[in-house]
Amino acid sequence: MKLSKTLPVLTIALALSAPIALLARADDDAKLPGGPSAAQTKTAELVYGLLSDSRFAYRPRTLDDALSKDIYKRYLEAMDPGKLFFTAQDVAKFSPYQTQLDDAIKSGAMDAPYAMFAIYKQRVAERTAFARKVLKNDKFDFSGTDRYDYDREDAPWTDTATLDRIWTQSVRNDWLRLKLAGKSPEEIRKTLDKRYANLLKGVDDLNGEDVFQTFLTSYANSIDPHTDYFNPRTAANFNLTMSLSLEGIGAVLQKQDEVVVIREIIAGGPASRSGKLKPGDRIVAVGQGTSGEMKDVVGWRIDDVVEQIRGNKGTPVRLDVVPAESPADSKPTRLVLTRDKVRLEEQAAKAQTITVPGVDGGAPRKIGVIKLPAFYQDFEGRRKNANDYASATRDVSKLLAQLKVQKVDGVVLDLRNNGGGSLTEAVELTGLFVDRGPVVQVVESGGRVSVEDDTRAGVAWDGPLAVLINRGSASASEIFAGAIQDYGRGLVIGETTFGKGTVQNLIDLDRWPQNDGDKYGQVKLTIAQFFRISGGSTQHKGVVPDIRFPVTVDASEFGESTYDNALPWSRIQAVDHTQYGNFAPIIPRLDALHAARVAKDKEFQWWSDDVAQFREESAKKSVSLNEADRRAERDKFEAKRKQRQAERKALGLPLDPFSDDKDDGLQANERNIAEDAKREKLEEKRPDPLLRESAAILADALTLLTNDQKLSQQVLPASRTMGHWSE
């Protein structure tokens, strides 16, 4: 197969691409998959052509027996990561497939992965039946010393008898959690029986497209951690996420038991404008247009229901809805909504201000904060030169203008848990703070080095700047933070970042066969590695902050270094760039001021304590099944929260609205959806001591440089665009 190098693709830097779970996606294929369709056979051929071609893949790998073994391992992990379903005997029977999967992909005769899935489905049915049988035990004894070993990532495959013991302990742990939450035996049995039945139904609902996507994703991930295969529906959802917009009714949906329930109404969308829908309402049927068939969607997969509800702007959709307050078997109300373009504002950049008290009688500082969840861009809108396409840079630019009007003294850009996005946005966002120049270097598979520059004259903000990062900041976030650090344009505060230093392209597989519809999906393909303008890579090492906060998660647990086939770290030559400042001379003083302040900051201390406790709990691999021990742990935790609440009251701090929360033993889809969504919104309003401290650190830097002109000249050598640092 010959692939054209002239394909117009969009360069993006996407982070944290984990293997797509087997339970994630679906399309309209057979319920009981027996083998690939003609479209899937063609898709496998196209994906093979891309991943083995050095003109496209940054690190292509020959599809041979060695790679087949890697694909086999990843496919097993995708189906059964906790080794809770397959037995050692199953895996032994699968062993011949280890060197056959390469041939399966090349030929399209993928009997092996489908056969493995058939056994997986059988084992899930057996395990859930066993768990439901265990529930019939009238008496669970929680007075012993036994434990439930829940961390099985590194455990060996085992036999049926051992799995029986593991599942028995798992059921007992589920039972104990609900018992500690105050549930009666009857309530516990009913809840858990439904939970295990839903697990089985989730697997029963899987179809051939699920199996195919999971298998091809296992192949893609064997090339490198950030190469993925997206089937047509997954690709559409990915593009929707990047564009921050969709065409539909403007509602967030969640599956609960057999019914799809409204979790959230998106402001400004058709559902919101109608005033007739609310969180907790249940959608039981969907019809297209203003008349005709209504499809009963009870029992459907949520992605299939979503596909029925979404549609082109201006088209009507009918919904049969059972209100949240009505019994489930009540007669539904029929609504007709006209679909519209809905912007997902909750996922866009947002701004606020923080007032930092003055020191030694000095005036307080007003610090602007911009939270950027992702480097989003509506690629299609930009291609069409639309005036209103979603863009992280455009949104941040508007927010900076608003903060200028509010006369802020400095700006903190919060990139915590920003997993990346568009490389173009990372470059252009950097240009809001530096006046023309290189932002990142890109090295292609053949070794050619290109430099991505900010070419626009002027800046949107020339004053004091800090960038707040953590381990969840990746890819485009690392490009931006690294560039700000290399230019000496601002302070970088927080934790060392994820360590992803590779660039991906989205390649549309439907371009080559030139078919009329979306049949083949897309490949997110690693095509280059990026390097900072100082020459170093963020790969593995990430961006190391100037001022460090306590580490929340180890590099051995989360980050690029956890992938067994990630690219190694390397370095290339630096490129010339303006040096706006050098903060090294004031870092020790900022560290000292930071340490002194957080020593008196109760909320920061509580956060640090919680991080230490989280790390301690994360290191555990088992939990006690002794009721007295578990009650003692719970009582200790509750006493700690009550003490904190009392201290908050005494210190005049905002009270924690979740201080009375207890472990209810339930999973997300077992709770009241409307109440759970409301609680989630309240979480966003919790005090953020890290953000407040970042603002204080930036205020400290501004004060130091304002009060000491000699130090200011040393840190900020005659920089016209940094004049506001020293006022």
C-alpha positions in Angstrom: 0.0 0.0 0.0 1.4 3.4 -1.0 0.6 6.4 1.2 0.9 9.9 -0.1 3.1 12.3 1.9 1.0 15.2 0.8 -1.8 14.5 3.2 -2.8 17.8 4.9 -2.6 16.9 8.6 -2.8 19.0 11.7 0.2 19.0 14.0 -1.0 18.7 17.6 0.7 17.9 20.9 -1.6 15.7 22.8 -0.9 14.4 26.3 -1.7 11.5 28.6 -3.1 9.2 25.9 -3.8 6.0 27.8 -4.8 2.8 26.0 -8.5 3.0 25.2 -10.3 0.6 27.5 -12.3 -2.2 26.1 -15.4 -0.9 27.6 -15.1 2.6 26.1 -16.6 2.7 22.6 -19.1 1.2 20.2 -20.6 1.4 16.7 -23.4 -0.5 15.0 -21.8 -3.9 14.6 -23.0 -7.3 15.6 -23.7 -8.0 19.3 -21.6 -11.2 19.2 -18.5 -10.4 17.2 -17.2 -13.3 15.2 -14.6 -11.4 13.1 -13.8 -8.2 11.4 -15.9 -6.5 8.8 -14.6 -5.5 5.4 -14.2 -1.9 6.6 -12.2 -3.1 9.6 -9.9 -5.3 7.4 -9.2 -2.2 5.3 -8.6 -0.1 8.4 -6.1 -2.6 9.7 -4.2 -2.3 6.4 -4.2 1.5 6.5 -3.0 1.6 10.2 -0.3 -1.0 9.4 0.9 1.2 6.5 1.2 4.2 8.7 2.9 2.7 11.8 5.5 0.9 9.8 6.5 3.8 7.5 9.3 6.1 8.6 7.9 8.8 6.4 5.0 9.1 8.9 5.9 7.5 12.2 8.7 9.1 14.3 9.8 5.7 15.5 8.3 3.1 13.2 8.5 -0.5 14.2 8.5 -3.5 11.9 5.4 -5.6 12.4 7.0 -8.9 13.1 6.9 -11.7 15.8 8.7 -9.5 18.3 6.1 -6.7 18.0 3.3 -9.3 17.9 4.3 -10.4 21.4 4.1 -6.8 22.6 0.7 -6.3 21.0 -0.5 -9.5 22.6 0.6 -8.4 26.1 -1.1 -5.0 25.7 -4.3 -6.6 24.4 -4.5 -8.9 27.4 -3.9 -5.9 29.7 -6.6 -3.9 28.0 -9.2 -6.7 28.6 -8.1 -7.8 32.1 -5.7 -5.3 33.7 -6.3 -6.6 37.2 -6.0 -10.3 36.2 -9.4 -10.9 37.6 -11.0 -12.9 34.8 -8.6 -14.9 32.7 -6.9 -17.9 34.3 -3.3 -19.0 33.8 -4.8 -21.9 31.8 -6.6 -19.4 29.5 -3.4 -17.5 29.0 -1.5 -20.7 28.3 -4.1 -21.5 25.6 -3.6 -18.0 24.1 0.2 -18.5 24.0 0.3 -19.5 20.3 -1.3 -16.2 19.4 1.7 -14.3 20.6 3.4 -14.6 17.3 0.3 -14.6 15.1 -1.1 -11.1 15.7 1.2 -9.5 13.3 0.0 -11.8 10.5 -3.6 -11.1 11.6 -3.2 -7.4 11.2 -1.5 -7.7 7.8 -4.1 -10.2 6.4 -7.1 -8.8 8.1 -8.0 -12.3 9.3 -8.2 -11.4 13.0 -9.6 -14.6 14.4 -7.1 -14.6 17.3 -8.2 -11.3 19.0 -11.8 -12.2 18.5 -11.3 -15.6 20.0 -9.6 -14.1 23.0 -12.4 -11.7 23.5 -15.0 -14.5 23.3 -13.2 -16.2 26.3 -13.0 -12.9 28.1 -16.7 -12.5 27.7 -17.3 -16.0 29.0 -15.1 -15.4 32.0 -16.8 -12.2 32.9 -20.1 -14.0 33.0 -18.7 -16.7 35.2 -17.1 -14.2 37.6 -20.2 -12.1 38.0 -22.3 -15.2 38.5 -19.8 -16.3 41.2 -20.0 -12.8 42.9 -23.8 -12.9 42.9 -23.7 -16.4 44.4 -21.4 -15.2 47.2 -23.9 -12.5 48.1 -26.4 -15.2 49.1 -24.2 -15.9 52.1 -26.5 -14.8 55.0 -23.6 -14.1 57.4 -20.3 -12.3 56.6 -17.8 -12.5 59.4 -15.6 -9.4 59.7 -13.9 -10.3 63.0 -10.8 -12.0 61.5 -7.4 -10.8 60.4 -7.7 -11.4 56.7 -7.2 -8.7 54.1 -8.3 -8.0 50.5 -5.4 -7.7 48.1 -6.7 -5.3 45.5 -3.5 -4.4 43.7 -2.9 -7.1 41.2 -1.1 -5.2 38.4 2.1 -7.2 39.0 0.4 -10.4 40.2 0.8 -13.6 38.1 -2.1 -15.2 36.2 -3.6 -17.7 38.5 -6.1 -20.6 38.7 -9.9 -20.7 39.2 -9.7 -21.6 42.9 -7.5 -18.6 43.6 -9.8 -16.3 41.6 -12.7 -17.6 43.7 -10.8 -16.5 46.8 -9.9 -13.1 45.4 -13.5 -12.4 44.2 -14.9 -13.6 47.6 -12.7 -11.0 49.3 -13.7 -8.4 46.8 -17.4 -9.0 47.5 -16.7 -9.0 51.3 -14.9 -5.6 50.9 -17.8 -4.2 48.9 -20.2 -5.5 51.6 -18.2 -4.1 54.5 -18.0 -0.6 52.9 -21.8 -0.5 52.6 -22.2 -1.8 56.1 -20.0 0.9 57.5 -22.1 3.4 55.6 -25.1 2.2 57.6 -26.9 0.1 55.0 -29.0 -2.9 56.0 -28.1 -6.4 54.7 -31.1 -6.3 52.4 -30.0 -2.9 50.9 -26.4 -4.2 50.6 -27.5 -7.4 48.8 -29.7 -5.5 46.4 -27.1 -2.8 45.6 -24.3 -5.3 45.0 -26.4 -7.7 43.0 -27.3 -4.9 40.7 -23.7 -3.7 40.5 -22.4 -7.1 39.4 -25.3 -7.5 37.0 -24.4 -4.2 35.4 -20.8 -5.3 35.0 -22.0 -8.3 33.0 -24.3 -6.2 30.9 -21.6 -3.7 30.1 -19.5 -6.5 28.7 -22.5 -8.1 26.9 -23.1 -4.7 25.2 -19.7 -4.8 23.7 -19.6 -5.4 19.9 -17.2 -6.0 17.1 -16.2 -2.4 16.8 -15.2 -2.4 20.5 -13.1 -5.5 20.0 -11.5 -4.1 16.9 -10.7 -0.7 18.4 -9.2 -2.2 21.5 -7.0 -4.6 19.5 -5.8 -1.9 17.0 -5.2 0.5 20.0 -3.0 -2.3 21.5 -1.0 -2.3 18.2 -0.8 1.5 18.2 0.3 1.7 21.8 3.1 -0.9 21.1 4.7 1.7 18.8 4.8 4.4 21.6 2.5 5.4 24.4 0.8 8.3 22.6 0.0 6.6 19.3 -3.7 5.6 19.2 -6.3 4.4 16.9 -9.8 6.1 17.0 -12.8 4.6 15.3 -15.1 7.0 13.6 -17.2 7.7 16.7 -14.2 8.1 19.0 -12.6 10.4 16.5 -15.7 12.6 16.3 -15.8 12.9 20.1 -12.1 13.7 20.2 -12.6 16.6 17.7 -15.6 17.8 19.7 -13.5 18.0 22.8 -10.8 20.0 21.1 -13.3 22.4 19.5 -15.2 22.9 22.8 -18.4 22.8 20.9 -21.1 20.4 19.7 -24.4 20.4 17.8 -27.1 19.0 20.0 -29.4 20.0 22.9 -26.7 21.0 25.4 -26.9 18.4 28.2 -24.4 16.2 29.9 -25.8 12.6 30.1 -25.0 9.7 32.4 -26.1 6.1 32.3 -27.8 4.8 35.5 -29.0 1.2 35.4 -30.9 0.8 32.2 -31.7 4.5 31.7 -29.8 7.6 30.4 -30.2 10.4 32.9 -29.4 14.2 32.6 -26.5 15.0 34.8 -26.1 18.7 33.8 -27.7 21.3 31.6 -25.2 23.4 29.6 -25.9 27.1 29.9 -27.1 28.7 26.7 -28.0 25.5 24.9 -31.5 24.4 23.7 -32.2 22.4 26.8 -31.3 25.3 29.0 -33.4 27.8 26.9 -36.4 25.5 27.0 -36.6 25.5 30.8 -38.2 22.1 30.6 -35.3 19.8 31.5 -33.3 19.5 34.7 -30.6 17.2 36.2 -32.1 13.9 37.2 -34.6 13.7 34.4 -34.6 10.4 32.5 -34.7 10.0 28.7 -36.6 6.9 27.7 -37.3 7.5 24.0 -35.9 9.6 21.1 -37.4 10.6 17.8 -36.0 12.5 14.8 -37.9 15.5 13.4 -41.3 16.7 14.6 -43.1 13.4 13.8 -42.6 9.8 13.2 -41.0 6.9 15.1 -40.0 7.2 18.7 -37.1 4.8 19.5 -37.3 3.3 23.0 -33.7 3.8 24.3 -34.1 2.1 27.7 -31.3 -0.4 28.0 -29.2 1.2 25.2 -25.6 2.1 25.5 -25.1 5.7 26.4 -23.0 6.5 23.3 -25.8 5.1 21.1 -28.3 7.3 22.9 -26.1 10.4 22.5 -25.7 9.7 18.8 -29.5 9.8 18.5 -29.8 13.1 20.4 -27.0 14.9 18.6 -27.6 16.3 15.2 -27.2 19.2 12.8 -27.9 22.7 14.0 -31.5 23.7 13.3 -33.0 20.2 13.2 -35.6 19.1 15.7 -35.4 16.2 18.1 -38.2 14.7 20.2 -37.5 13.3 23.7 -39.7 11.3 26.0 -38.7 12.3 29.5 -39.6 10.9 32.9 -39.1 13.8 35.4 -36.6 13.2 38.3 -39.3 13.5 40.9 -41.6 10.9 39.3 -41.5 7.1 39.7 -39.6 5.3 37.0 -42.7 3.8 35.4 -44.5 7.1 35.2 -45.9 8.3 31.8 -43.2 10.3 30.1 -43.5 13.9 28.9 -42.7 14.6 25.3 -40.5 17.5 24.4 -39.4 18.9 21.0 -36.1 20.7 21.0 -34.3 22.4 18.1 -30.6 21.4 18.0 -28.1 24.2 18.1 -24.4 24.8 18.3 -23.4 24.6 22.0 -20.1 25.9 23.3 -18.7 24.0 26.3 -17.9 27.1 28.4 -17.1 25.0 31.5 -14.0 23.6 29.7 -12.8 27.0 28.5 -10.3 29.4 30.1 -11.6 31.4 33.1 -10.2 34.3 35.1 -10.4 35.5 38.7 -8.5 37.8 41.0 -6.7 37.2 44.3 -5.8 40.0 46.7 -2.5 39.4 48.4 -2.1 41.3 51.7 0.7 43.8 51.9 3.8 43.1 53.9 5.1 45.5 56.6 2.4 48.1 56.0 2.7 47.9 52.2 -0.2 48.1 49.9 -2.0 44.8 49.0 -1.3 43.3 45.5 -4.1 42.3 43.2 -3.1 39.2 41.2 -5.1 38.0 38.2 -5.4 34.2 37.7 -6.3 32.5 34.5 -7.2 28.8 34.7 -6.5 27.0 31.3 -7.8 23.4 31.3 -6.4 22.5 27.8 -4.8 24.0 24.7 -8.0 23.6 22.7 -8.6 24.7 19.2 -11.5 24.3 16.7 -9.4 23.0 13.8 -12.3 23.0 11.4 -13.4 26.5 12.4 -9.9 27.8 12.0 -9.6 26.2 8.5 -12.8 27.9 7.5 -11.6 31.3 8.8 -14.6 31.5 11.1 -14.7 34.5 13.4 -15.8 32.7 16.5 -13.8 29.4 16.4 -12.7 28.2 19.8 -9.1 28.9 20.7 -7.2 28.9 24.0 -5.0 31.8 22.9 -7.9 33.9 21.8 -9.8 33.3 25.1 -6.7 34.0 27.2 -6.0 37.2 25.3 -9.6 38.4 26.0 -9.2 37.5 29.7 -5.8 39.4 29.9 -7.5 42.5 28.5 -10.2 42.2 31.2 -7.5 41.8 33.9 -5.7 44.9 32.6 -8.9 46.9 33.0 -9.1 45.6 36.6 -5.5 46.9 37.1 -4.0 43.7 38.3 -0.3 43.8 39.5 0.6 40.4 38.1 -0.9 37.3 36.4 -0.7 33.6 37.3 -1.5 31.2 34.5 -2.8 28.0 36.1 -1.9 24.9 34.0 -2.4 22.3 36.6 -3.8 19.1 35.1 -3.7 20.6 31.7 -2.8 17.6 29.6 -2.0 19.5 26.4 -3.7 20.0 23.1 -2.8 22.0 20.0 0.9 22.7 19.4 -0.1 25.8 17.5 -2.0 27.1 20.5 1.1 26.5 22.7 3.2 28.6 20.4 0.6 31.4 20.0 -0.1 31.5 23.7 3.6 32.0 24.4 3.4 34.9 22.0 1.0 36.7 24.3 3.9 37.1 26.8 7.0 37.3 24.6 7.6 39.6 21.6 8.5 37.5 18.6 11.0 34.6 18.7 11.4 30.9 18.9 9.1 28.9 21.2 9.9 25.2 20.6 12.1 23.1 18.4 10.6 20.1 16.5 12.8 17.1 15.4 11.2 14.8 12.8 12.0 11.2 12.2 14.7 11.9 9.7 16.5 14.3 12.1 15.4 17.5 10.4 15.0 20.3 13.0 12.5 23.1 12.6 11.7 25.9 14.9 8.2 27.0 15.7 8.3 30.8 16.2 5.9 33.4 17.6 5.8 35.8 14.6 3.4 38.4 16.0 4.8 41.7 17.1 3.8 42.9 20.6 2.5 41.2 23.7 -0.9 41.0 25.4 0.7 41.1 28.9 4.1 42.6 29.7 3.9 42.6 33.5 4.8 40.1 36.2 4.0 36.5 35.3 4.0 33.1 37.0 3.0 29.7 35.6 1.5 27.1 38.0 2.1 23.5 37.0 1.8 20.0 38.5 2.5 16.4 37.4 -0.7 16.5 35.3 0.6 19.4 33.2 1.8 17.8 30.0 2.8 18.2 26.4 1.6 21.7 25.2 1.7 22.8 28.8 5.3 21.8 29.0 6.1 23.6 25.8 4.6 26.8 27.2 6.1 26.5 30.7 9.5 25.6 29.3 9.5 28.6 27.0 8.5 31.0 29.7 11.3 29.6 31.9 13.9 29.7 29.1 13.1 33.3 28.2 13.2 34.2 31.9 9.8 35.8 31.3 8.2 34.6 34.4 8.4 32.3 37.5 7.4 28.6 37.2 5.8 27.3 40.4 4.5 23.9 41.5 5.6 20.3 40.7 7.7 18.8 38.0 5.5 18.2 34.9 4.5 14.9 33.2 7.5 14.6 30.9 5.8 14.2 27.5 8.1 15.5 24.8 6.5 14.1 21.6 4.3 15.6 18.9 1.3 13.8 17.4 -0.7 14.3 14.1 -4.3 13.3 13.6 -4.5 11.4 10.3 -7.9 10.8 8.8 -7.9 7.3 7.3 -10.9 8.1 5.1 -8.8 10.3 2.9 -7.0 7.5 1.1 -9.8 5.1 0.1 -11.9 8.2 -0.9 -15.1 6.7 0.4 -18.3 8.8 0.9 -18.6 8.3 4.6 -16.6 7.9 7.9 -15.7 4.2 7.8 -12.1 3.9 8.9 -11.5 6.4 11.7 -8.3 8.3 12.6 -4.8 7.5 13.9 -3.1 9.8 16.4 0.4 9.2 15.3 3.7 10.4 16.9 5.6 12.1 14.1 8.2 14.2 16.0 9.9 15.1 19.3 9.9 18.6 20.6 12.8 20.3 22.4 13.0 23.5 24.4 14.7 26.5 22.9 17.4 25.9 25.4 18.1 22.5 23.8 16.8 20.1 26.4 13.8 17.8 26.0 10.9 17.6 28.4 10.7 13.8 27.6 10.8 12.0 31.0 12.3 14.9 32.9 9.5 17.4 32.4 9.7 21.0 33.4 11.2 21.5 36.8 9.7 24.5 38.6 11.7 27.4 40.1 9.7 27.3 43.3 8.6 23.8 44.3 5.5 22.6 46.1 5.3 19.2 47.8 5.2 16.3 45.3 1.7 14.8 45.1 2.6 11.7 43.0 5.9 10.0 42.3 7.3 9.8 38.8 7.3 6.0 39.2 3.5 6.1 39.6 2.4 8.7 37.0 4.1 10.3 34.1 6.0 9.5 30.9 8.6 7.5 32.9 5.9 4.9 33.8 5.6 3.8 30.1 7.8 0.9 29.2 8.2 2.0 25.6 8.5 5.8 25.9 11.2 7.6 24.0 14.4 8.4 25.9 15.5 11.8 27.0 17.9 13.7 24.7 19.3 17.1 23.9 20.0 19.2 20.8 21.5 22.6 20.3 19.9 25.6 21.8 18.6 28.4 19.5 19.2 32.1 20.1 16.5 33.9 22.0 16.0 37.0 24.1 16.8 36.6 27.8 14.2 38.8 29.5 15.3 37.9 33.0 17.2 35.6 35.3 15.3 34.8 38.5 18.1 32.7 40.0 19.3 35.5 42.3 15.9 35.9 44.0 14.9 32.2 44.2 16.4 31.6 47.6 14.7 34.7 49.0 11.4 33.7 47.5 11.8 30.1 48.9 12.4 31.5 52.3 9.4 33.8 52.2 7.3 31.0 50.9 8.4 28.6 53.7 7.8 31.2 56.4 4.3 32.0 55.0 3.1 28.4 54.6 4.3 27.5 58.1 1.5 29.8 59.3 -1.0 28.9 56.6 -3.3 26.3 58.0 -5.0 25.4 54.7 -1.6 24.9 53.0 -0.5 22.7 55.9 -3.7 20.7 55.7 -3.2 20.2 52.0 0.4 19.0 52.7 -0.9 16.6 55.3 -3.5 15.3 52.9 -0.8 14.8 50.2 1.3 12.8 52.6 -1.6 10.7 53.7 -2.6 10.1 50.0 0.9 9.0 49.2 0.9 6.7 52.2 -2.5 5.2 51.2 -1.4 4.9 47.5 1.6 2.7 48.6 -0.7 0.1 50.1 -1.8 -2.9 48.1 -4.4 -4.4 50.4 -7.1 -3.4 52.9 -8.2 -5.0 56.2 -11.4 -6.9 56.3 -11.7 -6.5 60.0 -14.7 -4.4 60.8 -13.3 -3.0 64.1 -10.1 -1.9 62.4 -12.0 -0.3 59.5 -14.4 1.5 61.9 -11.4 2.8 63.9 -9.8 4.1 60.6 -13.0 5.8 59.7 -13.5 7.3 63.1 -10.0 8.6 63.1 -10.5 10.2 59.7 -13.8 11.8 60.8 -12.3 13.1 64.0 -9.6 14.7 61.9 -12.1 16.5 59.7 -14.2 17.7 62.7 -11.1 19.1 64.3 -10.2 20.9 61.1 -13.8 22.3 60.8 -13.5 23.6 64.4 -10.1 25.2 63.6 -11.6 26.8 60.4 -14.4 28.3 62.5 -11.9 29.6 65.1 -9.7 31.1 62.5 -12.5 32.7 60.6 -11.8 30.5 57.5 -14.6 29.4 55.1 -16.2 26.2 56.5 -15.8 23.0 54.5 -19.2 22.1 53.0 -18.1 18.4 52.8 -16.9 18.1 56.4 -19.8 15.7 57.2 -19.2 13.5 54.1 -18.6 9.8 54.7 -17.8 6.9 52.4 -21.2 5.8 51.2 -19.7 2.6 49.6 -21.4 3.5 46.3 -20.1 3.8 42.8 -20.8 7.0 40.7 -23.7 5.5 38.8 -25.4 4.3 42.0 -25.8 7.7 43.5 -28.5 10.3 43.0 -27.2 11.9 39.8 -28.6 15.4 40.4 -27.2 15.6 43.9 -23.8 14.2 42.8 -23.6 16.8 40.1 -24.4 19.6 42.5 -21.7 18.3 44.9 -19.2 18.2 42.0 -19.9 21.9 41.4 -19.3 22.7 45.1 -15.9 21.0 44.9 -14.8 23.7 42.4 -15.5 26.4 45.1 -13.3 24.8 47.7 -10.3 26.9 48.9 -7.2 26.5 46.8 -4.2 27.2 49.0 -1.7 26.4 46.2 -3.2 29.0 43.9 -3.3 31.5 46.7 0.3 30.8 47.6 1.3 31.1 43.9 -0.2 34.6 43.8 1.7 35.4 47.0 5.0 34.2 45.6 4.5 36.4 42.5 3.6 39.3 44.8 6.8 38.7 46.8 8.9 38.8 43.6 7.3 42.0 42.5 7.9 43.6 45.9 11.5 42.5 46.0 12.2 43.9 42.6 10.3 47.1 43.2 12.1 47.8 46.5 15.7 46.9 45.3 16.6 48.6 42.1 20.1 47.0 42.1 18.5 43.5 42.4 15.9 44.4 39.7 18.7 45.3 37.3 20.4 42.0 38.0 17.3 39.9 37.6 15.7 41.9 34.8 18.5 43.4 32.7 17.2 46.4 30.8 14.1 44.7 29.5 11.6 47.0 27.9 8.8 44.4 27.9 9.3 43.6 31.5 9.1 47.1 32.8 6.1 46.5 34.9 8.0 44.2 37.2 9.8 47.1 38.7 7.0 49.6 38.3 
